[in-house]
Amino acid sequence: MSQKTGSGVMKKVVKFGGSSLADAEQFRKAADIVRADKSRIFVVPSAPGRRFDGDTKVTDLLYKMDEIAEKGEKIDDILGKIRARYAEIAEGLGIKDSATGKPFSLDDEFEKIRVKMTTEPERDYAASRGEYLNSLIMARYLGFEFIDAREVIFFDENGVLDSEKTNNVLGDRLKNAKNAVLPGFYGCGADGRVKTFSRGGSDITGSIMARAAKADVYENWTDVSGFMVADPRVVEDPESIDTITYRELRELSYMGASVLHEEAIFPVRHEGIPINIRNTNRPDDDGTWIVESTCQKPKFVITGIAGKKDFCSVIINKALMNSEIGFCRKVLQAFEESGISIEHMPSGIDTMTVVVHESEFLDKEQHVVSAIHRLTDPDTIDIEADLALIAIVGRGMKSMRGTAGRIFAALAHARVNVRMIDQGSSELNIIVGVENKDFETAIRAIYDIFVTTQI
């Protein structure tokens, strides 16, 4: 993909995941990537991830520290383990204090954490220190300015990102910064306290920074060379995706594809800033480009396959429901009253099916059934559990006849019973419901018919 702009000067925001910053060796790789391209001027680090199988992520240690502090117990032991992780990184990089020439130390920062968590423990504050401390090390190692996310990223009273205030304040701050490091994952709540995004939220911070900086590219560096057509835990060595649109990514992320946080596309989407998923351990790989739109034809009819298990379907049957004004609204009201969100809602003339997460529905099912009877007077209500949903997504499906037929033929050949079908009007995706036990078999069958047979 071209990397030239009208002015000829590129500006990139680069975000590194926890696996890319797990130890000094990985940290050095990340820094080398930044230094290799002068257009990589803004950096968003995550907290250190696992160094090896069985290791613990620093964020998990921080959450554990908060649990101990909330009980009023001493945090010295676990805080010492966290301190050792950062000391190992700083010492391995050979970082010196610019004023004294002595080895770089975070002792003052850890003392602040100890005092805060001993006197007034806060879960979000504790969790945010992983990115905060890692960013201090990264800023010192690269010689970049450090910007505390608490000063430039804001949430409203409902805990929702205040996009415009954040964009204005951060944008103004970045105008005066030649190079900068911004911690991922957190910002400032309406009460002035630290507020975190959901897990994986450093992806969102990178996207926010790209928008505020008016960047040309947002590079997201992780431990894989982009998106795969299917989950490698289900399909052995799946093909990679060269280019994917925001809309396709949104569908796949929602259904379980986890390389990028599903909310990370929103800040850059309306600015048309592409996201490039890259591999820290294989920096020469092109990775996957996530774009608003493209004339590039996909390698296969489908772009990707993703899915989740453990849904259930509530099937409401009533003769002539199609002529009853407000019927759908009343059904949804029954779920709303119990605080249950809807996943999908395929319907027929006399049948309406509502698909929900089984875990959310299980304890409230009879309340919902009673409410549906009270509000709509149905003929019957049936509930089916152990449902897995699989999304087959691709911009290439719109121009290809017989896509749905090939999907169902592949599933029939694999002896998989299809329990639900739902296709959006955009023809961008088809969702099929199968039994949980057939989930992996179904994904492999769909992959084989669209990818393996085309290679």
ZIWOMO-V965475 format. One record per backbone hydrogen bond with DSSP energy under -1.0 kcal/mol. NH is the residue of the N-H (numbers start at 0). CO is the residue of the C=O. E is the energy in kcal/mol with one decimal. If there is no record, write none. Layout:
BEGIN
[[NH:CO:E] [NH:CO:E]]
END
This chain:
BEGIN
[[11:38:-3.3] [12:216:-2.0] [13:41:-2.9] [14:218:-2.8] [15:43:-2.2] [16:220:-2.4] [20:17:-1.1] [26:22:-2.5] [27:23:-2.5] [28:24:-1.7] [29:25:-2.2] [30:26:-2.5] [31:27:-2.4] [32:28:-1.9] [33:29:-2.0] [34:30:-2.6] [35:31:-1.5] [36:33:-1.2] [39:36:-2.0] [40:11:-1.1] [40:38:-1.6] [41:11:-1.5] [42:179:-2.5] [43:13:-2.6] [45:15:-1.4] [48:17:-2.4] [54:51:-2.2] [57:47:-2.2] [60:56:-1.7] [61:57:-2.4] [62:58:-2.3] [63:59:-2.1] [64:60:-2.4] [65:61:-2.0] [66:62:-2.0] [67:63:-2.1] [68:64:-2.6] [69:65:-2.8] [71:68:-1.7] [72:67:-1.9] [78:74:-2.7] [79:75:-2.0] [80:76:-1.5] [81:77:-1.9] [82:78:-2.6] [83:79:-2.1] [84:80:-1.4] [85:81:-1.6] [86:82:-2.5] [87:83:-2.3] [88:84:-1.5] [89:85:-2.8] [90:86:-2.8] [91:87:-2.0] [92:88:-1.7] [94:89:-1.8] [96:101:-4.1] [100:96:-2.7] [103:94:-2.6] [109:105:-2.3] [110:106:-1.9] [111:107:-1.8] [112:108:-2.0] [113:109:-2.5] [114:110:-2.4] [115:111:-2.5] [116:112:-2.8] [117:113:-1.4] [118:114:-2.2] [119:115:-2.9] [125:121:-2.4] [126:122:-2.5] [127:123:-2.1] [129:126:-1.0] [131:127:-2.1] [132:128:-2.5] [133:129:-1.7] [134:130:-2.3] [135:131:-1.6] [136:132:-1.8] [137:133:-2.5] [138:134:-2.9] [139:135:-2.0] [140:136:-2.7] [141:137:-2.5] [142:138:-1.7] [143:138:-1.7] [144:178:-1.5] [146:180:-2.6] [150:147:-2.0] [151:148:-1.1] [152:148:-2.2] [154:187:-2.5] [155:159:-3.0] [158:155:-2.0] [161:153:-3.2] [162:160:-1.4] [165:161:-2.4] [166:162:-2.6] [167:163:-2.4] [168:164:-2.7] [169:165:-2.8] [170:166:-1.9] [171:167:-2.1] [172:168:-1.9] [173:169:-2.5] [174:170:-1.4] [176:173:-1.5] [179:40:-2.0] [180:144:-2.9] [181:42:-2.8] [183:44:-1.8] [186:194:-2.6] [187:152:-3.2] [188:192:-3.6] [191:188:-2.0] [194:186:-2.1] [196:184:-2.7] [200:197:-1.4] [202:199:-1.7] [204:200:-1.8] [205:201:-2.3] [206:202:-1.6] [207:203:-2.7] [208:204:-2.6] [209:205:-2.1] [210:206:-2.1] [211:207:-2.4] [212:208:-2.4] [213:210:-1.0] [214:209:-2.6] [215:10:-3.0] [216:10:-1.3] [217:273:-2.4] [218:12:-2.9] [219:275:-2.5] [220:14:-3.5] [221:277:-2.7] [225:223:-1.6] [228:238:-3.0] [233:230:-2.2] [234:230:-2.9] [240:226:-2.5] [243:288:-2.8] [245:290:-2.0] [248:244:-2.7] [249:245:-2.6] [250:246:-1.9] [251:247:-2.3] [252:248:-3.3] [253:249:-2.1] [254:250:-1.2] [255:252:-1.7] [256:251:-2.6] [263:260:-2.0] [268:264:-1.8] [272:267:-1.7] [274:289:-2.3] [275:217:-2.6] [276:287:-2.8] [277:219:-2.4] [279:221:-2.6] [281:278:-1.1] [284:281:-1.9] [287:276:-1.5] [288:241:-2.8] [289:274:-3.5] [290:243:-2.3] [302:392:-2.8] [303:392:-2.1] [304:228:-3.1] [305:390:-1.9] [307:388:-2.1] [310:386:-3.0] [311:355:-2.5] [312:383:-2.7] [313:353:-2.9] [314:381:-3.4] [315:351:-3.4] [316:379:-2.6] [317:349:-2.3] [320:317:-1.5] [322:319:-1.4] [323:320:-1.4] [326:323:-1.6] [329:325:-2.1] [330:326:-2.0] [331:327:-2.5] [332:328:-1.9] [333:329:-1.4] [334:330:-1.1] [335:331:-2.6] [336:332:-2.6] [338:335:-1.8] [339:334:-2.3] [342:354:-2.9] [343:354:-1.1] [347:350:-4.0] [351:315:-2.5] [352:345:-2.4] [353:313:-2.4] [354:343:-2.9] [355:311:-2.5] [357:309:-1.9] [360:356:-1.7] [361:357:-2.3] [363:360:-1.4] [367:363:-2.2] [368:364:-2.7] [369:365:-2.3] [370:366:-2.1] [371:367:-2.6] [372:368:-2.2] [373:369:-2.4] [374:370:-2.5] [375:371:-2.6] [376:372:-1.4] [378:316:-2.3] [379:316:-1.6] [381:314:-2.4] [383:312:-2.5] [386:310:-2.5] [387:433:-3.6] [388:307:-2.4] [389:431:-2.5] [390:305:-3.5] [391:429:-2.9] [392:303:-2.6] [393:427:-2.8] [396:393:-1.3] [399:396:-1.1] [405:401:-2.1] [406:402:-2.0] [407:403:-2.4] [408:404:-2.2] [409:405:-2.3] [410:406:-2.1] [411:407:-2.3] [412:408:-2.5] [413:409:-1.5] [414:411:-1.5] [415:410:-3.0] [418:432:-3.2] [419:432:-1.2] [421:430:-2.4] [423:428:-1.2] [426:423:-1.5] [429:391:-2.1] [430:421:-3.2] [431:389:-2.3] [432:419:-2.6] [433:387:-2.6] [435:385:-1.9] [437:434:-1.8] [438:435:-1.6] [441:437:-2.7] [442:438:-2.1] [443:439:-2.3] [444:440:-2.2] [445:441:-2.3] [446:442:-2.6] [447:443:-2.5] [448:444:-1.9] [449:445:-1.7] [450:446:-2.9] [451:446:-1.2] [452:447:-2.2] [453:450:-1.3] [454:450:-1.0]]
END
